[in-house]
Amino acid sequence: MDYRVTWEIDIEEVESALAAALEAHRIMLDPASITTVFAVTSPAGTTELIDLLPEEAGGLPSGDG
């Protein structure tokens, strides 16, 4: 099956679209980053939020989307 996975972030105070993309990429690759929430859309068109951060560390409870 094919799923669409998206991640969104607001990047402020940059000079260009390229600078915003580079900053988002830097944040995603940072091992200390908590960029763990993704919107996943199934082939049927339903979308749920998936938080890969464990609930004990502040992530979403399993199965809540």
CHARMM-style PDB file with segment names, atoms N, HN, CA, C and O in Angstrom:
ATOM      1  N   MET     1       0.837  -1.184   0.000  1.00  0.00      PROA
ATOM      2  CA  MET     1       0.000   0.000   0.000  1.00  0.00      PROA
ATOM      3  C   MET     1       0.878   1.243   0.000  1.00  0.00      PROA
ATOM      4  O   MET     1       2.016   1.215   0.468  1.00  0.00      PROA
ATOM      5  N   ASP     2       0.342   2.322  -0.525  1.00  0.00      PROA
ATOM      6  HN  ASP     2      -0.582   2.345  -0.905  1.00  0.00      PROA
ATOM      7  CA  ASP     2       1.051   3.599  -0.539  1.00  0.00      PROA
ATOM      8  C   ASP     2       0.402   4.546   0.463  1.00  0.00      PROA
ATOM      9  O   ASP     2      -0.821   4.673   0.507  1.00  0.00      PROA
ATOM     10  N   TYR     3       1.223   5.201   1.258  1.00  0.00      PROA
ATOM     11  HN  TYR     3       2.216   5.098   1.223  1.00  0.00      PROA
ATOM     12  CA  TYR     3       0.770   6.186   2.234  1.00  0.00      PROA
ATOM     13  C   TYR     3       1.462   7.509   1.954  1.00  0.00      PROA
ATOM     14  O   TYR     3       2.608   7.529   1.505  1.00  0.00      PROA
ATOM     15  N   ARG     4       0.780   8.605   2.216  1.00  0.00      PROA
ATOM     16  HN  ARG     4      -0.151   8.589   2.581  1.00  0.00      PROA
ATOM     17  CA  ARG     4       1.389   9.927   2.126  1.00  0.00      PROA
ATOM     18  C   ARG     4       1.714  10.361   3.552  1.00  0.00      PROA
ATOM     19  O   ARG     4       0.835  10.398   4.413  1.00  0.00      PROA
ATOM     20  N   VAL     5       2.972  10.684   3.791  1.00  0.00      PROA
ATOM     21  HN  VAL     5       3.686  10.654   3.091  1.00  0.00      PROA
ATOM     22  CA  VAL     5       3.419  11.110   5.106  1.00  0.00      PROA
ATOM     23  C   VAL     5       3.909  12.548   4.995  1.00  0.00      PROA
ATOM     24  O   VAL     5       4.767  12.865   4.171  1.00  0.00      PROA
ATOM     25  N   THR     6       3.349  13.414   5.840  1.00  0.00      PROA
ATOM     26  HN  THR     6       2.651  13.157   6.509  1.00  0.00      PROA
ATOM     27  CA  THR     6       3.756  14.822   5.809  1.00  0.00      PROA
ATOM     28  C   THR     6       4.194  15.278   7.194  1.00  0.00      PROA
ATOM     29  O   THR     6       3.737  14.774   8.220  1.00  0.00      PROA
ATOM     30  N   TRP     7       5.079  16.229   7.179  1.00  0.00      PROA
ATOM     31  HN  TRP     7       5.451  16.638   6.345  1.00  0.00      PROA
ATOM     32  CA  TRP     7       5.589  16.853   8.398  1.00  0.00      PROA
ATOM     33  C   TRP     7       5.586  18.346   8.135  1.00  0.00      PROA
ATOM     34  O   TRP     7       6.060  18.790   7.089  1.00  0.00      PROA
ATOM     35  N   GLU     8       5.063  19.124   9.064  1.00  0.00      PROA
ATOM     36  HN  GLU     8       4.678  18.763   9.914  1.00  0.00      PROA
ATOM     37  CA  GLU     8       4.977  20.566   8.868  1.00  0.00      PROA
ATOM     38  C   GLU     8       5.647  21.294  10.010  1.00  0.00      PROA
ATOM     39  O   GLU     8       5.628  20.844  11.155  1.00  0.00      PROA
ATOM     40  N   ILE     9       6.241  22.427   9.678  1.00  0.00      PROA
ATOM     41  HN  ILE     9       6.257  22.792   8.748  1.00  0.00      PROA
ATOM     42  CA  ILE     9       6.856  23.282  10.678  1.00  0.00      PROA
ATOM     43  C   ILE     9       6.823  24.709  10.152  1.00  0.00      PROA
ATOM     44  O   ILE     9       6.992  24.948   8.957  1.00  0.00      PROA
ATOM     45  N   ASP    10       6.606  25.644  11.053  1.00  0.00      PROA
ATOM     46  HN  ASP    10       6.469  25.450  12.025  1.00  0.00      PROA
ATOM     47  CA  ASP    10       6.702  27.061  10.688  1.00  0.00      PROA
ATOM     48  C   ASP    10       8.132  27.510  10.948  1.00  0.00      PROA
ATOM     49  O   ASP    10       8.648  27.349  12.054  1.00  0.00      PROA
ATOM     50  N   ILE    11       8.763  28.068   9.940  1.00  0.00      PROA
ATOM     51  HN  ILE    11       8.343  28.199   9.042  1.00  0.00      PROA
ATOM     52  CA  ILE    11      10.115  28.604  10.060  1.00  0.00      PROA
ATOM     53  C   ILE    11       9.988  30.122   9.940  1.00  0.00      PROA
ATOM     54  O   ILE    11       9.471  30.641   8.951  1.00  0.00      PROA
ATOM     55  N   GLU    12      10.458  30.802  10.939  1.00  0.00      PROA
ATOM     56  HN  GLU    12      10.879  30.381  11.743  1.00  0.00      PROA
ATOM     57  CA  GLU    12      10.323  32.260  10.972  1.00  0.00      PROA
ATOM     58  C   GLU    12      11.670  32.941  10.819  1.00  0.00      PROA
ATOM     59  O   GLU    12      12.723  32.373  11.112  1.00  0.00      PROA
ATOM     60  N   GLU    13      11.601  34.161  10.356  1.00  0.00      PROA
ATOM     61  HN  GLU    13      10.746  34.623  10.118  1.00  0.00      PROA
ATOM     62  CA  GLU    13      12.758  35.053  10.285  1.00  0.00      PROA
ATOM     63  C   GLU    13      13.887  34.515   9.427  1.00  0.00      PROA
ATOM     64  O   GLU    13      15.049  34.519   9.835  1.00  0.00      PROA
ATOM     65  N   VAL    14      13.536  34.047   8.223  1.00  0.00      PROA
ATOM     66  HN  VAL    14      12.593  34.044   7.891  1.00  0.00      PROA
ATOM     67  CA  VAL    14      14.537  33.663   7.238  1.00  0.00      PROA
ATOM     68  C   VAL    14      14.328  34.520   5.990  1.00  0.00      PROA
ATOM     69  O   VAL    14      13.274  35.132   5.815  1.00  0.00      PROA
ATOM     70  N   GLU    15      15.329  34.555   5.138  1.00  0.00      PROA
ATOM     71  HN  GLU    15      16.185  34.058   5.279  1.00  0.00      PROA
ATOM     72  CA  GLU    15      15.313  35.465   3.994  1.00  0.00      PROA
ATOM     73  C   GLU    15      14.700  34.895   2.714  1.00  0.00      PROA
ATOM     74  O   GLU    15      14.387  35.645   1.790  1.00  0.00      PROA
ATOM     75  N   SER    16      14.526  33.556   2.656  1.00  0.00      PROA
ATOM     76  HN  SER    16      14.781  32.947   3.407  1.00  0.00      PROA
ATOM     77  CA  SER    16      14.036  32.981   1.404  1.00  0.00      PROA
ATOM     78  C   SER    16      13.404  31.615   1.650  1.00  0.00      PROA
ATOM     79  O   SER    16      13.534  31.035   2.728  1.00  0.00      PROA
ATOM     80  N   ALA    17      12.723  31.120   0.630  1.00  0.00      PROA
ATOM     81  HN  ALA    17      12.617  31.591  -0.246  1.00  0.00      PROA
ATOM     82  CA  ALA    17      12.137  29.783   0.701  1.00  0.00      PROA
ATOM     83  C   ALA    17      13.235  28.734   0.858  1.00  0.00      PROA
ATOM     84  O   ALA    17      13.071  27.763   1.598  1.00  0.00      PROA
ATOM     85  N   LEU    18      14.347  28.931   0.164  1.00  0.00      PROA
ATOM     86  HN  LEU    18      14.479  29.719  -0.437  1.00  0.00      PROA
ATOM     87  CA  LEU    18      15.463  27.990   0.281  1.00  0.00      PROA
ATOM     88  C   LEU    18      16.015  27.979   1.704  1.00  0.00      PROA
ATOM     89  O   LEU    18      16.306  26.912   2.245  1.00  0.00      PROA
ATOM     90  N   ALA    19      16.159  29.139   2.304  1.00  0.00      PROA
ATOM     91  HN  ALA    19      15.923  30.005   1.864  1.00  0.00      PROA
ATOM     92  CA  ALA    19      16.657  29.216   3.681  1.00  0.00      PROA
ATOM     93  C   ALA    19      15.695  28.508   4.637  1.00  0.00      PROA
ATOM     94  O   ALA    19      16.137  27.842   5.573  1.00  0.00      PROA
ATOM     95  N   ALA    20      14.391  28.646   4.411  1.00  0.00      PROA
ATOM     96  HN  ALA    20      14.032  29.187   3.651  1.00  0.00      PROA
ATOM     97  CA  ALA    20      13.402  27.975   5.254  1.00  0.00      PROA
ATOM     98  C   ALA    20      13.509  26.458   5.104  1.00  0.00      PROA
ATOM     99  O   ALA    20      13.458  25.729   6.095  1.00  0.00      PROA
ATOM    100  N   ALA    21      13.656  25.985   3.874  1.00  0.00      PROA
ATOM    101  HN  ALA    21      13.698  26.577   3.069  1.00  0.00      PROA
ATOM    102  CA  ALA    21      13.793  24.544   3.635  1.00  0.00      PROA
ATOM    103  C   ALA    21      15.071  24.005   4.272  1.00  0.00      PROA
ATOM    104  O   ALA    21      15.059  22.927   4.866  1.00  0.00      PROA
ATOM    105  N   LEU    22      16.148  24.730   4.155  1.00  0.00      PROA
ATOM    106  HN  LEU    22      16.157  25.606   3.672  1.00  0.00      PROA
ATOM    107  CA  LEU    22      17.415  24.306   4.758  1.00  0.00      PROA
ATOM    108  C   LEU    22      17.312  24.244   6.278  1.00  0.00      PROA
ATOM    109  O   LEU    22      17.847  23.326   6.899  1.00  0.00      PROA
ATOM    110  N   GLU    23      16.631  25.210   6.876  1.00  0.00      PROA
ATOM    111  HN  GLU    23      16.196  25.956   6.371  1.00  0.00      PROA
ATOM    112  CA  GLU    23      16.460  25.210   8.332  1.00  0.00      PROA
ATOM    113  C   GLU    23      15.579  24.038   8.774  1.00  0.00      PROA
ATOM    114  O   GLU    23      15.881  23.383   9.771  1.00  0.00      PROA
ATOM    115  N   ALA    24      14.505  23.770   8.050  1.00  0.00      PROA
ATOM    116  HN  ALA    24      14.259  24.302   7.239  1.00  0.00      PROA
ATOM    117  CA  ALA    24      13.642  22.626   8.367  1.00  0.00      PROA
ATOM    118  C   ALA    24      14.428  21.323   8.252  1.00  0.00      PROA
ATOM    119  O   ALA    24      14.286  20.434   9.091  1.00  0.00      PROA
ATOM    120  N   HSD    25      15.237  21.211   7.236  1.00  0.00      PROA
ATOM    121  HN  HSD    25      15.351  21.933   6.554  1.00  0.00      PROA
ATOM    122  CA  HSD    25      16.054  20.007   7.044  1.00  0.00      PROA
ATOM    123  C   HSD    25      17.038  19.845   8.199  1.00  0.00      PROA
ATOM    124  O   HSD    25      17.224  18.739   8.705  1.00  0.00      PROA
ATOM    125  N   ARG    26      17.659  20.928   8.612  1.00  0.00      PROA
ATOM    126  HN  ARG    26      17.508  21.827   8.200  1.00  0.00      PROA
ATOM    127  CA  ARG    26      18.592  20.892   9.735  1.00  0.00      PROA
ATOM    128  C   ARG    26      17.889  20.409  10.993  1.00  0.00      PROA
ATOM    129  O   ARG    26      18.427  19.582  11.730  1.00  0.00      PROA
ATOM    130  N   ILE    27      16.686  20.921  11.242  1.00  0.00      PROA
ATOM    131  HN  ILE    27      16.249  21.592  10.644  1.00  0.00      PROA
ATOM    132  CA  ILE    27      15.918  20.531  12.422  1.00  0.00      PROA
ATOM    133  C   ILE    27      15.553  19.051  12.361  1.00  0.00      PROA
ATOM    134  O   ILE    27      15.657  18.347  13.366  1.00  0.00      PROA
ATOM    135  N   MET    28      15.128  18.575  11.201  1.00  0.00      PROA
ATOM    136  HN  MET    28      15.043  19.146  10.385  1.00  0.00      PROA
ATOM    137  CA  MET    28      14.756  17.163  11.050  1.00  0.00      PROA
ATOM    138  C   MET    28      15.927  16.224  11.341  1.00  0.00      PROA
ATOM    139  O   MET    28      15.739  15.159  11.930  1.00  0.00      PROA
ATOM    140  N   LEU    29      17.119  16.614  10.935  1.00  0.00      PROA
ATOM    141  HN  LEU    29      17.271  17.479  10.456  1.00  0.00      PROA
ATOM    142  CA  LEU    29      18.286  15.745  11.078  1.00  0.00      PROA
ATOM    143  C   LEU    29      18.960  15.849  12.442  1.00  0.00      PROA
ATOM    144  O   LEU    29      19.840  15.047  12.753  1.00  0.00      PROA
ATOM    145  N   ASP    30      18.570  16.811  13.251  1.00  0.00      PROA
ATOM    146  HN  ASP    30      17.855  17.464  12.999  1.00  0.00      PROA
ATOM    147  CA  ASP    30      19.172  16.998  14.574  1.00  0.00      PROA
ATOM    148  C   ASP    30      18.756  15.844  15.486  1.00  0.00      PROA
ATOM    149  O   ASP    30      17.565  15.668  15.742  1.00  0.00      PROA
ATOM    150  N   PRO    31      19.714  15.051  15.984  1.00  0.00      PROA
ATOM    151  CA  PRO    31      19.371  13.901  16.836  1.00  0.00      PROA
ATOM    152  C   PRO    31      18.635  14.298  18.120  1.00  0.00      PROA
ATOM    153  O   PRO    31      17.928  13.475  18.702  1.00  0.00      PROA
ATOM    154  N   ALA    32      18.790  15.530  18.562  1.00  0.00      PROA
ATOM    155  HN  ALA    32      19.365  16.199  18.090  1.00  0.00      PROA
ATOM    156  CA  ALA    32      18.118  15.989  19.773  1.00  0.00      PROA
ATOM    157  C   ALA    32      16.735  16.575  19.482  1.00  0.00      PROA
ATOM    158  O   ALA    32      16.017  16.961  20.405  1.00  0.00      PROA
ATOM    159  N   SER    33      16.362  16.640  18.205  1.00  0.00      PROA
ATOM    160  HN  SER    33      16.945  16.326  17.456  1.00  0.00      PROA
ATOM    161  CA  SER    33      15.086  17.235  17.819  1.00  0.00      PROA
ATOM    162  C   SER    33      13.922  16.343  18.236  1.00  0.00      PROA
ATOM    163  O   SER    33      14.043  15.119  18.277  1.00  0.00      PROA
ATOM    164  N   ILE    34      12.797  16.974  18.541  1.00  0.00      PROA
ATOM    165  HN  ILE    34      12.698  17.968  18.507  1.00  0.00      PROA
ATOM    166  CA  ILE    34      11.590  16.215  18.865  1.00  0.00      PROA
ATOM    167  C   ILE    34      10.547  16.395  17.753  1.00  0.00      PROA
ATOM    168  O   ILE    34       9.348  16.476  18.021  1.00  0.00      PROA
ATOM    169  N   THR    35      11.015  16.454  16.524  1.00  0.00      PROA
ATOM    170  HN  THR    35      11.989  16.388  16.307  1.00  0.00      PROA
ATOM    171  CA  THR    35      10.131  16.567  15.359  1.00  0.00      PROA
ATOM    172  C   THR    35       9.612  15.174  15.017  1.00  0.00      PROA
ATOM    173  O   THR    35      10.059  14.539  14.063  1.00  0.00      PROA
ATOM    174  N   THR    36       8.660  14.722  15.820  1.00  0.00      PROA
ATOM    175  HN  THR    36       8.296  15.238  16.596  1.00  0.00      PROA
ATOM    176  CA  THR    36       8.234  13.326  15.737  1.00  0.00      PROA
ATOM    177  C   THR    36       6.783  13.136  15.326  1.00  0.00      PROA
ATOM    178  O   THR    36       6.312  11.999  15.287  1.00  0.00      PROA
ATOM    179  N   VAL    37       6.057  14.204  15.019  1.00  0.00      PROA
ATOM    180  HN  VAL    37       6.440  15.127  15.051  1.00  0.00      PROA
ATOM    181  CA  VAL    37       4.635  14.073  14.693  1.00  0.00      PROA
ATOM    182  C   VAL    37       4.456  14.175  13.181  1.00  0.00      PROA
ATOM    183  O   VAL    37       4.902  15.134  12.550  1.00  0.00      PROA
ATOM    184  N   PHE    38       3.798  13.172  12.619  1.00  0.00      PROA
ATOM    185  HN  PHE    38       3.437  12.394  13.132  1.00  0.00      PROA
ATOM    186  CA  PHE    38       3.582  13.090  11.188  1.00  0.00      PROA
ATOM    187  C   PHE    38       2.100  12.889  10.917  1.00  0.00      PROA
ATOM    188  O   PHE    38       1.416  12.194  11.669  1.00  0.00      PROA
ATOM    189  N   ALA    39       1.602  13.497   9.842  1.00  0.00      PROA
ATOM    190  HN  ALA    39       2.158  14.062   9.231  1.00  0.00      PROA
ATOM    191  CA  ALA    39       0.247  13.229   9.360  1.00  0.00      PROA
ATOM    192  C   ALA    39       0.381  12.144   8.294  1.00  0.00      PROA
ATOM    193  O   ALA    39       1.096  12.317   7.307  1.00  0.00      PROA
ATOM    194  N   VAL    40      -0.310  11.029   8.501  1.00  0.00      PROA
ATOM    195  HN  VAL    40      -0.891  10.888   9.302  1.00  0.00      PROA
ATOM    196  CA  VAL    40      -0.210   9.893   7.580  1.00  0.00      PROA
ATOM    197  C   VAL    40      -1.581   9.658   6.953  1.00  0.00      PROA
ATOM    198  O   VAL    40      -2.565   9.410   7.650  1.00  0.00      PROA
ATOM    199  N   THR    41      -1.625   9.740   5.628  1.00  0.00      PROA
ATOM    200  HN  THR    41      -0.825   9.941   5.062  1.00  0.00      PROA
ATOM    201  CA  THR    41      -2.869   9.534   4.893  1.00  0.00      PROA
ATOM    202  C   THR    41      -2.818   8.174   4.209  1.00  0.00      PROA
ATOM    203  O   THR    41      -1.885   7.858   3.471  1.00  0.00      PROA
ATOM    204  N   SER    42      -3.850   7.379   4.477  1.00  0.00      PROA
ATOM    205  HN  SER    42      -4.609   7.635   5.076  1.00  0.00      PROA
ATOM    206  CA  SER    42      -3.934   6.016   3.926  1.00  0.00      PROA
ATOM    207  C   SER    42      -4.446   6.065   2.492  1.00  0.00      PROA
ATOM    208  O   SER    42      -4.932   7.101   2.037  1.00  0.00      PROA
ATOM    209  N   PRO    43      -4.337   4.950   1.782  1.00  0.00      PROA
ATOM    210  CA  PRO    43      -4.896   4.891   0.428  1.00  0.00      PROA
ATOM    211  C   PRO    43      -6.399   5.171   0.399  1.00  0.00      PROA
ATOM    212  O   PRO    43      -6.926   5.615  -0.622  1.00  0.00      PROA
ATOM    213  N   ALA    44      -7.092   4.915   1.511  1.00  0.00      PROA
ATOM    214  HN  ALA    44      -6.665   4.554   2.340  1.00  0.00      PROA
ATOM    215  CA  ALA    44      -8.534   5.176   1.581  1.00  0.00      PROA
ATOM    216  C   ALA    44      -8.838   6.660   1.800  1.00  0.00      PROA
ATOM    217  O   ALA    44      -9.995   7.074   1.736  1.00  0.00      PROA
ATOM    218  N   GLY    45      -7.797   7.459   2.059  1.00  0.00      PROA
ATOM    219  HN  GLY    45      -6.856   7.123   2.111  1.00  0.00      PROA
ATOM    220  CA  GLY    45      -7.990   8.893   2.223  1.00  0.00      PROA
ATOM    221  C   GLY    45      -8.139   9.363   3.659  1.00  0.00      PROA
ATOM    222  O   GLY    45      -8.331  10.555   3.900  1.00  0.00      PROA
ATOM    223  N   THR    46      -8.055   8.453   4.613  1.00  0.00      PROA
ATOM    224  HN  THR    46      -7.899   7.485   4.417  1.00  0.00      PROA
ATOM    225  CA  THR    46      -8.144   8.863   6.010  1.00  0.00      PROA
ATOM    226  C   THR    46      -6.754   9.284   6.496  1.00  0.00      PROA
ATOM    227  O   THR    46      -5.744   8.679   6.134  1.00  0.00      PROA
ATOM    228  N   THR    47      -6.727  10.328   7.318  1.00  0.00      PROA
ATOM    229  HN  THR    47      -7.548  10.819   7.612  1.00  0.00      PROA
ATOM    230  CA  THR    47      -5.470  10.855   7.834  1.00  0.00      PROA
ATOM    231  C   THR    47      -5.470  10.758   9.344  1.00  0.00      PROA
ATOM    232  O   THR    47      -6.457  11.086  10.002  1.00  0.00      PROA
ATOM    233  N   GLU    48      -4.351  10.304   9.886  1.00  0.00      PROA
ATOM    234  HN  GLU    48      -3.549  10.038   9.351  1.00  0.00      PROA
ATOM    235  CA  GLU    48      -4.193  10.285  11.341  1.00  0.00      PROA
ATOM    236  C   GLU    48      -2.825  10.836  11.694  1.00  0.00      PROA
ATOM    237  O   GLU    48      -1.872  10.737  10.921  1.00  0.00      PROA
ATOM    238  N   LEU    49      -2.751  11.422  12.885  1.00  0.00      PROA
ATOM    239  HN  LEU    49      -3.525  11.503  13.513  1.00  0.00      PROA
ATOM    240  CA  LEU    49      -1.473  11.911  13.390  1.00  0.00      PROA
ATOM    241  C   LEU    49      -0.761  10.772  14.097  1.00  0.00      PROA
ATOM    242  O   LEU    49      -1.351  10.075  14.923  1.00  0.00      PROA
ATOM    243  N   ILE    50       0.496  10.590  13.771  1.00  0.00      PROA
ATOM    244  HN  ILE    50       0.975  11.157  13.100  1.00  0.00      PROA
ATOM    245  CA  ILE    50       1.324   9.576  14.406  1.00  0.00      PROA
ATOM    246  C   ILE    50       2.465  10.311  15.105  1.00  0.00      PROA
ATOM    247  O   ILE    50       3.217  11.047  14.465  1.00  0.00      PROA
ATOM    248  N   ASP    51       2.593  10.114  16.402  1.00  0.00      PROA
ATOM    249  HN  ASP    51       1.983   9.516  16.922  1.00  0.00      PROA
ATOM    250  CA  ASP    51       3.678  10.706  17.173  1.00  0.00      PROA
ATOM    251  C   ASP    51       4.642   9.596  17.553  1.00  0.00      PROA
ATOM    252  O   ASP    51       4.282   8.690  18.304  1.00  0.00      PROA
ATOM    253  N   LEU    52       5.854   9.660  17.046  1.00  0.00      PROA
ATOM    254  HN  LEU    52       6.146  10.396  16.436  1.00  0.00      PROA
ATOM    255  CA  LEU    52       6.844   8.622  17.298  1.00  0.00      PROA
ATOM    256  C   LEU    52       7.540   8.785  18.644  1.00  0.00      PROA
ATOM    257  O   LEU    52       8.273   7.893  19.073  1.00  0.00      PROA
ATOM    258  N   LEU    53       7.319   9.915  19.314  1.00  0.00      PROA
ATOM    259  HN  LEU    53       6.724  10.639  18.966  1.00  0.00      PROA
ATOM    260  CA  LEU    53       7.889  10.128  20.639  1.00  0.00      PROA
ATOM    261  C   LEU    53       7.062   9.330  21.640  1.00  0.00      PROA
ATOM    262  O   LEU    53       5.835   9.430  21.639  1.00  0.00      PROA
ATOM    263  N   PRO    54       7.710   8.538  22.496  1.00  0.00      PROA
ATOM    264  CA  PRO    54       6.946   7.754  23.475  1.00  0.00      PROA
ATOM    265  C   PRO    54       6.054   8.646  24.333  1.00  0.00      PROA
ATOM    266  O   PRO    54       6.425   9.767  24.682  1.00  0.00      PROA
ATOM    267  N   GLU    55       4.871   8.129  24.665  1.00  0.00      PROA
ATOM    268  HN  GLU    55       4.570   7.219  24.382  1.00  0.00      PROA
ATOM    269  CA  GLU    55       3.903   8.891  25.467  1.00  0.00      PROA
ATOM    270  C   GLU    55       4.521   9.396  26.769  1.00  0.00      PROA
ATOM    271  O   GLU    55       4.221  10.505  27.212  1.00  0.00      PROA
ATOM    272  N   GLU    56       5.387   8.582  27.383  1.00  0.00      PROA
ATOM    273  HN  GLU    56       5.631   7.681  27.023  1.00  0.00      PROA
ATOM    274  CA  GLU    56       6.011   8.961  28.642  1.00  0.00      PROA
ATOM    275  C   GLU    56       6.877  10.220  28.465  1.00  0.00      PROA
ATOM    276  O   GLU    56       7.124  10.947  29.427  1.00  0.00      PROA
ATOM    277  N   ALA    57       7.327  10.464  27.249  1.00  0.00      PROA
ATOM    278  HN  ALA    57       7.127   9.873  26.468  1.00  0.00      PROA
ATOM    279  CA  ALA    57       8.196  11.617  26.988  1.00  0.00      PROA
ATOM    280  C   ALA    57       7.410  12.781  26.418  1.00  0.00      PROA
ATOM    281  O   ALA    57       8.002  13.751  25.944  1.00  0.00      PROA
ATOM    282  N   GLY    58       6.090  12.705  26.456  1.00  0.00      PROA
ATOM    283  HN  GLY    58       5.609  11.917  26.841  1.00  0.00      PROA
ATOM    284  CA  GLY    58       5.260  13.817  25.981  1.00  0.00      PROA
ATOM    285  C   GLY    58       4.606  13.597  24.644  1.00  0.00      PROA
ATOM    286  O   GLY    58       3.969  14.512  24.123  1.00  0.00      PROA
ATOM    287  N   GLY    59       4.738  12.398  24.054  1.00  0.00      PROA
ATOM    288  HN  GLY    59       5.255  11.655  24.477  1.00  0.00      PROA
ATOM    289  CA  GLY    59       4.101  12.123  22.773  1.00  0.00      PROA
ATOM    290  C   GLY    59       2.622  11.870  22.928  1.00  0.00      PROA
ATOM    291  O   GLY    59       2.102  11.798  24.041  1.00  0.00      PROA
ATOM    292  N   LEU    60       1.940  11.734  21.790  1.00  0.00      PROA
ATOM    293  HN  LEU    60       2.362  11.792  20.885  1.00  0.00      PROA
ATOM    294  CA  LEU    60       0.507  11.445  21.797  1.00  0.00      PROA
ATOM    295  C   LEU    60       0.273  10.013  22.269  1.00  0.00      PROA
ATOM    296  O   LEU    60       1.089   9.134  21.991  1.00  0.00      PROA
ATOM    297  N   PRO    61      -0.826   9.765  22.976  1.00  0.00      PROA
ATOM    298  CA  PRO    61      -1.139   8.372  23.339  1.00  0.00      PROA
ATOM    299  C   PRO    61      -1.279   7.526  22.083  1.00  0.00      PROA
ATOM    300  O   PRO    61      -1.758   8.014  21.060  1.00  0.00      PROA
ATOM    301  N   SER    62      -0.869   6.269  22.147  1.00  0.00      PROA
ATOM    302  HN  SER    62      -0.480   5.872  22.978  1.00  0.00      PROA
ATOM    303  CA  SER    62      -0.933   5.358  21.008  1.00  0.00      PROA
ATOM    304  C   SER    62      -2.360   5.251  20.488  1.00  0.00      PROA
ATOM    305  O   SER    62      -3.305   5.096  21.262  1.00  0.00      PROA
ATOM    306  N   GLY    63      -2.505   5.336  19.165  1.00  0.00      PROA
ATOM    307  HN  GLY    63      -1.737   5.462  18.536  1.00  0.00      PROA
ATOM    308  CA  GLY    63      -3.801   5.166  18.535  1.00  0.00      PROA
ATOM    309  C   GLY    63      -4.607   6.440  18.448  1.00  0.00      PROA
ATOM    310  O   GLY    63      -5.647   6.453  17.791  1.00  0.00      PROA
ATOM    311  N   ASP    64      -4.169   7.519  19.087  1.00  0.00      PROA
ATOM    312  HN  ASP    64      -3.323   7.509  19.621  1.00  0.00      PROA
ATOM    313  CA  ASP    64      -4.899   8.793  18.982  1.00  0.00      PROA
ATOM    314  C   ASP    64      -4.358   9.539  17.787  1.00  0.00      PROA
ATOM    315  O   ASP    64      -3.149   9.727  17.656  1.00  0.00      PROA
ATOM    316  N   GLY    65      -5.252   9.964  16.913  1.00  0.00      PROA
ATOM    317  HN  GLY    65      -6.235   9.811  17.019  1.00  0.00      PROA
ATOM    318  CA  GLY    65      -4.779  10.674  15.738  1.00  0.00      PROA
ATOM    319  C   GLY    65      -5.709  11.749  15.329  1.00  0.00      PROA
ATOM    320  OT1 GLY    65      -5.453  12.447  14.348  1.00  0.00      PROA
TER     321      GLY     65
END
